[in-house]
């Protein structure tokens, strides 16, 4: 019986892995320019971390988390194995910010340097209905700035994302921007929105009606067509901002314009997690259907304190790797990583000479491929073309006798002879240039 993968958990196969490597390498390069350091957090955390940070009324906590009892094993011979303590449950992480903040607090990073710029990469898990651009195991690249509450930090993150998109040669994803206010101004907006929604309660979906009293902002984030239509003329949070939030948001917009980054205001964008405040944003595309957001985030000034740390502000974002990879595929980039040289040999003497040379070239950092079985010259050339090799090195008995090999440029179709006694040095030097 053939065993298949679990629905919503996908393999990343050769041909696509190279796209992921491009995304990850680009992120590392851009993040390094902004002086971010990598952090690696556990996949499994205590459930309380997410219920306290994300919010108990969120769809993630209510319906989507992979949560199960923790089992404490005793290694003694007389102990009962796998004793379950009912009060302890653990969860596969549904997002990365809470884990980064937990690590920041637990390691007391704020004592040596309060301002930390951290990034992470890895899988997240949510029990969602699998569809295009949305999986049960999905991958994110995220960045967090902890210890800065100024609007400049918000804009630096947005510029980082802008530079990341441009480094991947994306021009289409666009920035949507909003402010969610703070603890001072959001309560008054909440009351206005609640009164508005109560008048339209019968038009809302079951979930929105159920949690309208606890968190009315969720209705603006709902994707049900009826809720979208019912809340079209909902009051805008931008009209209820306090003076400090208004100035913060104005500065974010002014600095974005000064750096030439375009954006669109979207007062309906509230994000799906409770910890957000003030600046919230999404980078969206029209190329992926309903799953339009390829990166999203915002400010979360109260999260560190809510998780047991000091009153330290923060702002961050997450990039959806699967969605970025889908956009890269649309650019029709080569499926495989670049192959520098394909060695074509004719005759066993040529093979025996070429084998150690291939090893030397690989030690120089060149991607090199050669066949092991006897194949015709024509067959090997077809293989080199299929693998999109930059160059082909041809060696046979005649070339061995002359002390040269033929180097063919696969793009220009031009070829030259290279002496065997300094072939490795010549090829390595050409690669560097």
C-alpha positions in Angstrom: 0.0 0.0 0.0 1.4 3.4 -1.0 1.7 5.9 1.8 1.0 9.5 0.8 1.7 12.8 2.5 -0.9 14.4 4.8 -3.2 16.9 3.1 -1.8 20.3 3.6 1.7 19.1 4.2 3.7 19.4 1.0 7.2 18.2 -0.1 9.5 20.8 -1.5 11.2 18.9 -4.4 14.3 19.6 -6.4 13.5 22.3 -9.0 11.4 24.2 -6.4 14.0 24.0 -3.5 16.3 26.2 -5.6 13.6 28.9 -5.5 13.3 28.7 -1.8 17.1 28.9 -1.5 17.0 32.1 -3.6 14.3 33.5 -1.3 16.3 32.6 1.9 19.6 33.9 0.5 18.0 37.1 -0.6 16.4 37.6 2.8 19.7 37.0 4.6 21.5 39.5 2.4 18.9 42.2 2.7 18.4 41.7 6.5 22.2 41.8 7.0 22.3 45.3 5.4 19.8 46.4 8.0 21.9 44.8 10.8 19.5 42.0 11.8 20.7 38.9 13.6 19.2 35.5 13.1 17.4 33.7 15.9 16.2 30.1 15.9 13.1 29.3 18.0 11.5 26.0 18.9 8.6 24.6 16.7 6.8 23.5 19.9 5.8 25.9 22.6 3.4 26.0 25.6 -0.1 26.7 24.4 -0.4 29.6 26.8 2.2 31.6 24.8 -0.2 31.8 21.8 -3.5 32.2 23.7 -2.1 35.1 25.6 -0.3 36.8 22.6 -2.6 36.0 19.6 -5.8 36.4 21.5 -8.4 33.8 22.7 -11.1 35.1 20.3 -8.9 34.8 17.2 -9.6 32.1 14.6 -6.1 30.8 15.1 -6.5 30.0 18.8 -10.1 29.0 18.6 -10.0 26.7 15.6 -6.6 26.4 13.9 -3.9 25.4 16.4 -2.4 22.0 16.6 -2.6 21.5 20.4 -2.1 18.3 22.4 -1.3 17.2 26.0 2.3 17.3 27.1 3.5 13.9 28.4 6.1 13.8 31.2 8.0 10.5 31.2 9.8 9.2 34.3 12.9 7.1 33.4 12.9 5.1 36.7 12.1 1.4 36.4 9.0 1.6 38.6 7.4 4.7 37.1 4.4 4.6 34.8 5.4 5.8 31.3 3.9 8.9 29.7 2.0 10.3 32.7 -0.3 13.0 31.4 -0.7 16.2 33.4 -4.1 17.6 32.2 -3.2 21.2 32.8 -0.2 21.2 30.4 -0.7 21.4 26.7 1.7 22.3 24.0 1.2 23.7 20.5 3.0 23.6 17.2 3.8 27.2 16.6 1.2 29.0 14.3 3.3 32.1 14.0 6.8 33.3 14.9 6.5 36.6 16.8 5.3 35.2 20.1 8.2 32.7 20.2 10.8 35.4 19.4 9.4 37.6 22.2 9.3 34.7 24.6 13.0 34.0 23.8 13.9 37.8 24.2 12.3 37.8 27.7 13.6 34.4 28.8 17.2 35.2 27.8 16.8 38.7 29.3 18.3 40.2 26.2 16.9 43.6 27.3 19.4 43.7 30.1 22.5 43.8 27.9 21.0 45.7 24.9 17.3 46.6 24.9 17.1 47.2 21.2 17.3 43.9 19.3 16.8 43.4 15.6 16.1 39.7 15.0 14.9 37.5 12.1 13.9 33.9 11.8 13.0 31.3 9.1 11.0 28.1 9.4 7.7 26.2 9.3 4.5 27.2 11.0 1.4 25.1 11.5 -2.4 25.8 11.3 -5.3 23.6 10.9 -6.7 25.4 7.9 -8.5 24.2 4.7 -5.7 23.7 2.2 -5.9 25.9 -0.9 -3.7 27.8 -3.2 -1.1 29.7 -1.2 -2.4 28.3 2.1 -1.1 25.1 3.7 -1.4 23.4 7.1 2.4 23.4 7.3 3.6 26.6 5.8 6.9 28.6 6.0 7.6 32.1 7.0 10.6 34.4 7.1 10.0 37.0 9.8 11.8 40.0 11.3 11.2 41.7 14.7 12.6 45.0 16.1 12.3 45.0 19.9 13.0 48.1 22.1 12.1 50.8 19.6 8.7 52.6 19.7 9.5 55.4 17.2 7.9 55.6 13.7 11.4 55.5 12.1 11.6 51.8 13.2 8.3 51.1 11.4 9.5 52.7 8.2 12.9 50.9 8.3 11.0 47.6 8.4 8.9 48.7 5.5 11.9 49.7 3.5 13.5 46.4 4.3 10.5 44.6 2.9 10.6 47.0 -0.1 14.2 46.2 -0.8 13.6 42.4 -0.4 10.8 42.6 -3.0 13.0 44.6 -5.4 15.9 42.2 -4.9 13.6 39.4 -6.1 12.7 41.6 -9.1 9.1 42.0 -7.9 7.3 45.2 -9.0 3.7 44.1 -8.5 3.2 43.5 -4.7 1.9 46.8 -3.2 1.9 48.2 0.3 -1.4 48.7 2.2 -1.1 50.7 5.4 -3.3 51.4 8.4 -3.1 52.5 12.1 -4.9 50.5 14.8 -4.5 53.1 17.5 -3.4 52.4 21.0 -4.9 51.7 24.5 -5.9 55.3 24.8 -7.8 55.8 21.5 -8.9 52.4 20.5 -11.6 51.9 23.3 -13.6 54.9 22.0 -13.4 53.5 18.4 -14.4 50.1 19.7 -17.6 51.5 21.1 -18.4 53.3 17.8 -17.8 50.2 15.8 -19.7 48.0 18.3 -22.8 50.2 18.0 -22.5 50.1 14.2 -22.2 46.3 14.1 -25.1 45.8 16.5 -27.4 47.5 14.1 -26.3 45.0 11.4 -25.9 42.0 13.6 -28.3 39.8 11.6 -26.2 40.3 8.5 -23.0 39.0 10.1 -21.8 35.5 10.0 -22.1 33.2 13.1 -18.5 33.7 14.2 -18.7 37.5 14.1 -22.1 37.5 16.0 -20.6 35.2 18.6 -17.6 37.4 19.4 -18.9 40.8 18.5 -19.0 41.9 22.2 -15.5 40.7 23.0 -13.7 41.9 19.9 -15.8 43.8 17.3 -12.7 44.6 15.2 -12.7 41.0 14.1 -15.7 41.7 11.9 -13.6 44.0 9.7 -11.1 41.2 9.2 -13.8 38.6 8.3 -13.6 37.2 4.8 -17.2 36.1 4.6 -19.0 38.0 1.7 -21.9 38.9 3.9 -19.7 40.5 6.6 -17.7 42.4 4.0 -20.9 43.9 2.5 -22.4 44.6 5.9 -19.3 46.5 7.1 -18.5 48.5 4.0 -19.5 51.8 5.5 -18.1 51.0 9.0 -16.6 54.0 10.9 -12.8 54.4 10.1 -10.4 53.9 13.0 -8.2 56.7 11.4 -10.9 59.2 12.4 -10.6 58.1 16.1 -6.8 58.2 16.6 -5.4 60.2 19.5 -2.9 62.9 18.9 0.1 60.7 19.5 -1.1 57.9 17.3 -2.1 60.5 14.6 1.4 62.0 14.7 3.1 58.6 14.7 1.1 57.5 11.6 1.7 60.8 9.9 5.5 60.4 10.3 5.4 56.9 8.9 3.6 58.2 5.8 5.9 61.2 5.4 9.1 59.1 5.7 7.7 56.6 3.1 7.0 59.3 0.7 10.5 60.8 1.3 12.1 57.4 0.3 9.8 57.0 -2.7 7.9 54.0 -1.4 4.2 54.0 -2.6 1.4 52.9 -0.4 -2.4 52.8 -0.1 -4.3 53.6 3.1 -6.7 50.8 4.1 -8.7 51.6 7.2 -10.4 48.1 7.1 -7.1 46.2 7.6 -7.0 45.2 11.3 -4.8 42.1 11.0 -5.8 38.8 12.6 -3.8 38.9 15.9 -4.7 40.8 19.1 -1.3 42.1 19.8 -1.1 44.7 17.0 -1.4 48.4 17.7 -0.6 51.6 15.7 1.1 50.8 12.4 -0.3 47.7 10.5 0.6 46.8 7.0 0.3 44.2 4.2 2.2 43.7 1.0 -0.5 42.3 -1.4 -0.6 41.0 -5.0 -3.4 40.4 -7.4 -1.7 37.3 -8.9 -2.5 34.7 -6.3 -6.3 35.0 -6.1 -7.9 35.3 -2.7 -4.5 34.7 -0.9 -3.4 38.2 -1.8 -1.1 39.0 1.2 2.6 37.9 0.7 3.9 39.7 3.7 2.2 41.4 6.7 2.9 42.8 10.1 2.8 45.8 12.4 3.5 47.3 15.7 2.9 45.4 19.0 4.0 47.6 21.8 2.3 45.7 24.6 3.2 42.2 23.8 6.5 42.0 25.7 4.9 43.1 28.9 1.8 40.8 28.3 4.2 37.8 28.2 5.9 38.7 31.4 8.7 41.1 30.3 9.2 44.8 30.8 7.3 47.5 29.0 9.3 47.3 25.8 7.8 48.2 22.4 8.1 46.1 19.2 7.3 45.9 15.5 7.7 43.1 13.0 6.4 41.2 10.0 6.3 37.8 8.4 6.8 36.8 4.8 4.9 33.8 3.3 7.6 31.7 1.6 5.2 29.5 -0.4 3.5 32.6 -1.8 6.8 34.3 -2.7 7.9 31.0 -4.4 4.7 31.0 -6.4 5.4 34.5 -7.6 9.0 33.5 -8.6 7.6 30.7 -10.6 5.5 33.1 -12.6 8.8 34.9 -13.6 9.8 31.7 -15.4 13.2 31.5 -13.6 15.4 28.5 -14.3 14.1 25.5 -12.3 17.5 24.3 -11.3 20.4 26.0 -9.6 23.2 27.3 -12.0 25.5 24.6 -13.3 28.8 26.1 -14.2 30.4 23.2 -16.1 29.2 19.9 -17.6 32.1 17.6 -18.4 31.7 15.6 -21.6 34.1 12.6 -21.9 34.6 10.1 -24.7 36.5 7.0 -23.8 37.5 5.5 -20.5 40.9 7.2 -20.5 39.2 10.5 -20.7 36.8 9.6 -17.9 39.6 8.5 -15.6 41.4 11.8 -16.3 38.2 13.9 -15.8 37.0 12.4 -12.6 39.7 13.9 -10.3 39.6 17.2 -12.2 35.9 17.4 -11.5 36.6 17.0 -7.8 39.2 19.7 -7.9 36.8 22.1 -9.6 34.1 21.4 -7.1 36.6 22.2 -4.3 37.1 25.6 -6.0 33.4 26.2 -5.5 32.2 25.5 -9.0 29.0 23.5 -9.7 30.2 20.7 -12.0 28.5 17.5 -13.4 29.7 14.5 -15.4 28.3 11.1 -16.4 29.5 7.8 -14.9 28.3 5.5 -17.6 29.4 5.4 -21.3 27.1 7.7 -23.3 27.6 9.2 -26.8 28.9 12.7 -27.3 25.5 13.8 -28.7 23.6 12.4 -25.7 25.9 14.1 -23.2 25.5 17.4 -25.0 21.8 17.1 -24.9 22.0 16.4 -21.2 24.2 19.5 -20.6 21.6 21.6 -22.5 18.8 20.2 -20.4 20.7 21.0 -17.2 21.3 24.5 -18.5 25.0 24.3 -18.0 26.9 27.5 -18.6 29.8 25.8 -20.2 30.7 22.3 -21.5 34.2 20.9 -21.1 34.9 18.2 -23.8 37.7 15.7 -23.4 38.5 12.6 -25.4 41.5 10.5 -26.5 42.5 13.1 -29.2 42.4 15.9 -26.6 44.4 13.9 -24.1 47.1 13.4 -26.7 47.2 17.1 -27.6 47.2 18.1 -23.9 44.1 20.3 -24.2 40.4 20.2 -23.6 37.6 22.0 -25.5 35.6 24.6 -23.5 32.3 25.5 -25.1 30.2 28.5 -24.0 26.6 27.2 -24.2 25.1 30.7 -24.6 27.3 32.1 -27.3 28.2 28.6 -28.8 31.8 29.8 -29.0 34.6 27.4 -28.0 38.3 27.5 -27.2 41.1 25.1 -26.3 42.4 25.1 -22.7 45.6 23.4 -21.7 45.2 20.5 -19.4 48.2 21.4 -17.2 46.5 24.6 -15.9 42.9 23.9 -16.7 41.6 24.0 -13.1 43.3 27.4 -12.4 42.0 28.9 -15.7 38.4 27.7 -15.1 38.4 28.9 -11.5 39.8 32.3 -12.5 37.1 32.7 -15.3 34.4 31.9 -12.7 35.6 34.5 -10.3 35.7 37.1 -13.1 
